Amino acid sequence: MCRRGFSDMKAILRSLSDDRLRAYIVWLPTLKSDNQAHAEIRITEFADTRLRYFWDGDNATGTLWQSLLGLKVVPWDIYLLYSPSAQWEKAPTVPDYWMHQLGDDKINGAPRLDRAVFESKLKELLNELLLKSRRESK
């Protein structure tokens, strides 16, 4: 994840205090400078109990997302949203919404990362969860 994307995700998490939210950041070895030690340094830049970090030195998740999203390249700078009803068995499902920061020639139809839009989509998913919870409690 690039610095801008990381900064945007930190800002979004800071702006939303909802404890139902879970975020996962997976660092991949995309650039020559990408390694586990560098990822561990970046992890110290932001802590949140709803956030988990992972290092994927084998790029297994990148290959998985490439197949799942039908991309031409292994994605490394993507931002995925899943609703609370998403069910993963052995592999993840297609996200409810996603954005990227890759070259437009490498992505089919997904929008480029826009923090305000991403945050708005996330709030929509959280509101759906709240409405569902209220209906179930009646």
Buried (B, 14 or more C-beta within 10 A) or exposed (E): BEEEBBBBBBEBBEEBEEEEBEBEBBBBBBEEEBBEEBBEEBBEEBEEEBBEBEBBEEBEBBBBBBEBBEBEEBBBBBBBBBBEEEEEEEEBEEBBBBBBBBEEEEBEEBEEBEBEEBBEBBBBBBEBBEEEEEEEEE
